[in-house]
Amino acid sequence: MSALPEALTREILAAVDAGFDSQVEFTRTLTRFPSLRGQEHTAQDFLHRELQARGYTMDRWAIEVDDIRHHPGFSPIDVDYANAINVVGTMRPRSETGRSLILNGHIDVVPTGPEDMWTAPPFEPRREGDWLYGRGVADMKAGIAANIFAVEALKSLGYRPAATLYQQSVVEEECTGNGALACLVRGYRADAAIIPEPEDDKLVRANVGVVWFRVRVQGVPVHVREAGTGANAIEAAYELIRGLRGLEAEWNARKGDHRYFEDLDHPINFNVGKIRGGDWASSVPAWCEFDCRIAIYPGTGAQEAAREIETHLRRVSDGIPFLANNPPELIFNGFFAEGYVLEEGSEAEAVLSRAHMASYAKPLESFVTPGYLDGRVFVIYGETPCLVYGPYSEGIHGFDERVSLASVKRVTGSIALFIAEWCGLEPL
């Protein structure tokens, strides 16, 4: 298919602009749902109703772990999935003449942290000039709304896609990636996918994989008056953390071996996100555990990385006398995900480039990100070009998270133009 006629391009962008106030209100409503892990179902109920009212054929299900457990893209879990709900809306044409498309977004958000560090309550979205604030508004409820309202803009002009289009709202993107994987296993596939994550108006060329793990240390408890005869599990945990920083440095030193990562300052980031231990201020602590996240390069399997983490921890433990014969326990409890590279030169990227140029009046840029993305499910396991491309934001996973509304409008325009060219259009 060729580029869209200029007149149609202008009409589509004008339709996005005309519907944008409604889109912002929709985004605000969606942001009010505190869709933290295990609490996503109310937001998913809302999206199910909204998509159904817009004429989509709906599918809503709780992820069955046994359906995905043996897939190579599965990440281990230690929580109940009773409320891990995926929602997919399908829009089919009268005649399938174009190319099919998945519009994907994740509904789950990360914890807010101390709410007194926010300027305003995190689940009460507020607008200040070009910025819309709230937990999850950028990452990535504005993107979900952009997916929906891109199609609505076409409908307002009397069109719908001339190929099957899926709207996916998934869970677990922030901790395992199992939500997008469950959609793939359920049979949802297409010729291309778009995920409007907050990527600063750029296309993701490559991103790292991620491994989550927990380290448990067993100490020897005694009264503090006899501290020298015991073994402090908390202090030993800090020695292990320092040791893991060494592994992080080793992996960063290998960046030259990995295409697209050579020029990044620090592609592999290790983080200790949670720590707890001990029972009493006057007792040498008998236990400590800490939860970690570390990145891995595309092409490095999670199992391979896990073995290296285990070997490194054992080497560090051998230097701590009481851990040499009592090594820490290592549990993999979340992301176990390989990274991906979006190969250059696909027709899908060419279409997005034309759409971006029309919406932004400047060429599409791509970049490499050291964060996890569900795009890996499509690229690695679905063999589908996945365009992770979305609006400018600030403060994601931090305080006063916010997204630029001008950027959201332009991204929505790009998605609408992409649909029109990629899928083709037919009259309603």
N, C-alpha and C positions, 0 to 999 in steps of 0.2 A: 504494500500500500504506500501511497505517496503522502507528502505533507498535506495538512488540511488547507482548504481555501482560506485566504485572508479574511474574507467576510465572515465565514463560520467561526474562525478563531476569535474575532472581535465579539461576535454574538455570545460565544461561550464564556469568555472572560467577563463580559457585561452581566451575564446571568449569575455568575459566581458573586460578583459585586452586589447585585440586587438581593441575593439571598443571604448576604453575610451577616446582617444583624441577627437573623434567625439562627444562623450557625453559631454565633457567639453565645446566644442564650442557651442553645442546646449544649454547648460545651460547658457552660456554667452549671447547668442542671446535672450533667454527667459527673462533673467534678465534685458535686456535693455528696455523692455516694462514697463513703469511706472504704474503698475496695482493697483493703489490706489483705494479705494472704489469709485465706479461710473465710473472708467476708465479701468475696467478689459477687456472690449470687444476686444481691439486690440490684447492683449495677447491670448485671447480665439480664435480669428480668426486665429492667427498663429498656435495654437495647433490643431485646426480643420483641417487646411490644412495639417499639418505634419502627423497627425494620418490617415487622408484619404489617403494620398500618401503611407502610410504603409499598406494599405489594410483593415483598420477598416471600419465598417459600422457606419456612424456618426449620432449623434443626438445633436442638438444645440437649446437651447430655453431660453427665458427670464422668470425668475421666476414669476409665477402668484400668488400674495399674497392670493387671494381667494382660491387657491388650497390647501394651507397649513395653513391658518389662524386658523382653528379649530382643528388642530393636537396638541396633548399634548406637542410635542417637539418644537412648534413654539415660536419664540421670537419676540416681538413687534418691529416695525420699525417706523422711522419718515423721511424716504428718499424715493425718486422715484426709482423703480426697473426696469426702462426701459432698462438700460444697465447692469442689474444683470444677466449675461449670464452664464449658465452651458454648459459644453461640455462633451459628453460621446461617446467614441468609443467602439464598440463591435467587438470582434473576436470570431467567432464560428468555431468549428471543423467539419470535415466531419462526425465523429461519436462521440457522447457524452459519453465517457467512464470514464472520470475523474470527479473531483469535481470542481465546478465553483468558480470563484474568482473575487473580485473587487479590483483594484489598484486605490486608491483615493489620491488626493492631492488638496490643495487649491491654487488658482492663486492670490488671493488678498494679498496685503502687507500693512503694517502700514505706516503712514507718516514718512518722513525722519527726521523731526526736522530741526533745522538750518543747512543748507548745509555747512556753513563755519566751522562747527565742524567736518566734515568728512575730511579725508586725501585727498580723491579724490571724484569727483561727484558720488553720490550714485547709479545712474542708468547707469554708465559707468563701468561695471565690470572689475576688474583687478586681475591679478594673481601674487602672490609673493610666490615662493617656493610651499609649499603644500597648501597654502591658496588661496581661491577665494573669493574676496570681492564684496559687492554690496547689496543694499537694496532688501530683499526678496530672495537672493541667497541661504541662509540657510533655511529660513522660508517662502515657502518651495519649491523653484523652482528646487533646486538640487534633491529633492525628486521626483518631477514630472518627471524629466529627468531620474532618476534611474528606475522608473516604466516603462517608455517607452523603455529604452535601455536594461533592463533585458530581455524583449521579443525579442528585436533585436538580442541579443546575441544568443538566442535559434534559431532564424531564420537563423543566419549566419552558424549554424551547420546543417541546413536543417530540423528543427523541428518547430512545433507550438503547443500550448496547446491542449490537448485532451479533453478539457471542455471549456465552454463559459467563456471568460475573458473580463472584462470591464475596460477600462481606464477612470477614472472620473477626470475632472478638474473643481472644484467648486469655487464659490464665497462665501463671507459672513462668512468665518471661523473666521475672526478676530473680528467680531462684533455681530453676531447673531447665526451662525450655520445653517441658513435657506437654504444655498446652498446644503449641504449634505442631509438635510431633504427633499428638493424638489426632489432630485434624488430618495430617498426612496419612496416618495409619487407617483412618476411617474412610479414606478414599478421595479426599479433596485434592485435586491436582488441576493445574492449568498451564497455559503456554507461557505465562509470566506472572510475577507477583510484585506488589508494591507494599512497603511498610513505611509509613511516614513518621518514623522516629524523629526526635528533635536533633537533627544533624546539621544545623546552621546553614540551611539552604544548599547543602551539598549532597553528593552521592557517595556512599561508602564503597570504596574499592576493595578493602580487605579489613577483617577484624579478627581479633584474637579469640581463641577458645578460653574456657574458664573451668577451673576445678575448685570445688568447695570441699573442705575437710575439717574435722575436729580432732584435736590432740588432747588425750586424757593422761594426766600424770598422777601417779600414786606416790605419796610421800610416807614418812614415818612420823606419826603424831606423838608429841610429848608435851609436858608442861613447859612453858616458856623459860622457867628457871633452869631447865636442863636442855635448852635449845640445841646445844652442840651435840647432843646424843641422838637427835632426831634427824629428819630429812624434810626440808621445806619444799612442798610441791609447788607453791607459787613462785618461789625464787628459781626453782628448776625450770618452770615454764618459761620464765623470761630468758633463761639461757637457750632454750630451744627456739624461742622466737628470734633471738639474735642469730642463731645458727641458720634458720630459714632465710634470713636476710642474705646470707651467703649464697644460698641456692638462687635467690632472685638475681643477685649480681652475676652468677654464672650464666643464667639464661639470657640476661640482657647482653652479655658479652658475645652471644651467638647471633645477634640480630643481623649481622652481615651475611649469614647463610640463608636468610629468608627474604624473598622478593617482596618489595614494598615496605619492608620494615627497617631497611638499612639506615635510613636517614632520621628515624625517630630517636629522640633523646633517650627515652625510657619506655620501650614497648611492653615490657613485662612488669606488672605491678603486683606486689604481694601486700595483703592487708590482713591485719588481725581485727576482726569486726566485733567480736564479743569475747569476754573473759570472765570467769567466775571460779571461786574456789574458797576452801577453808570454811570453818564453822564458828571460830571463836577467836577474839583478838589475843587472848592469852594462851592459845594452843598453837603449836607448830602445825601448819595445815597439812592434813592427810591427803588432800586431793586438790587438783586444779584442772580445768579444761578451757581450751580457747578455740574459737571458730575462725577459720581462715579462708581467704580467697586468693588464688594465684592465677595469672594468665598463662596461656600456652600459645605457641605459634600455630598458624594453619599448617596442616600436614603432620602435626604431632598428635598422636592419638591420646585420649584421656588415660587409657590403661598404661601406656608408655610413661606418661607424666606421673601417674600414681606410683609406679614402681620407682621412679627416680626420687620422688618425695620421700617414700618409705626408706630407701637406701640412705638418703641424706640425713633423715632424722635419726636413723640408727647410728650413723657415724658420729653425729653430734652427741647422742646419748652416751656413746662409749667414752666420751671425755668428761662425763659427770659421774663420779664414783657410784652413787647409789642407784643410778639409772642404767649402768652398764649391764647389770644382771636383772634389771626390772624395767625394761624399755617402755616408753609411752605407748599407749594404744592409739591407733590411727583409724578414724572412721570417715568414710566418704559419704556426705550427707546432703548433697545438692548438686549444683552444676557438675557435670561430667561430660563436657561438651567441647568438641573440636571447633577451631576457627575456620574461616573460609576466605577464599579470594574470588571476587567477581571478575571473571575474565573480560578483558576489553574486546570491543568489536561486535557485541551482540546487537541484533535488530531492536530489541527492547530498549537498550541504552540509547540507541540512535533516536528512537521515538521520544524518549524522555528528554533527550538533549534539545530536540526541536520544541517540545512543549515548554521546557524551562526557558528557552530563549524567547519564546512568545510571551510568557508570563512575566519574566524578570528583565527582559531586554539586555541580557548579558549571558555569556556562555556558561554552561554547566561545569562546575568544578567537582573533582572527586578527591577523597582523602582516605587515610587509614586511621582506624580508631582502636585504642586499646581496651575497649569495652565489649561486653557480650551483646549479640544480636540474634534474634530468631531467624534471620536470613540464612543461617547455616542449615536449618532444616530443609529449606527449599533448594539451596544450591548443592549441598552434599548428598542429601537423600532423595530429593525430588527431581534432581537434575533440571531445575527450573531457574531461569535468570530471575534473581530477586533484587529489586531496586530499593535499597534502604535510603530514604531521601525525605527530609522533613524540615520543619521550621526552626528558626533561631530561638534559642531559649537561654536562660540563666538559672542557676541554683537547683538543678535536678539532683535529687538525693540529698539536698541540703535544706537550708531555711529560705523562706520567701521564694520558692520555685516560681518561675514566671516564663511566659511565652509571648513573643512578639506577634500581635494580631495582624500587622501588615504582612509579615512573613507567612503567617497561616493562610491569609487570603491568596497570596501568590502561589503557595504550595497547592492549595485547593484548585486554583486555576490550572496548574501544571497537570494535576491528576485528571481533571476533567478533559483537558486536551489530549492527554495520553489515552484515556478511554476511547475518545472519539476516533483517534487514528488507529489505535491497536485493535480495538474490538469492532470498529465500524459502528454506524448508527442506523437504526430503522425507526420509522414513525411509531408512536405509541398506539 
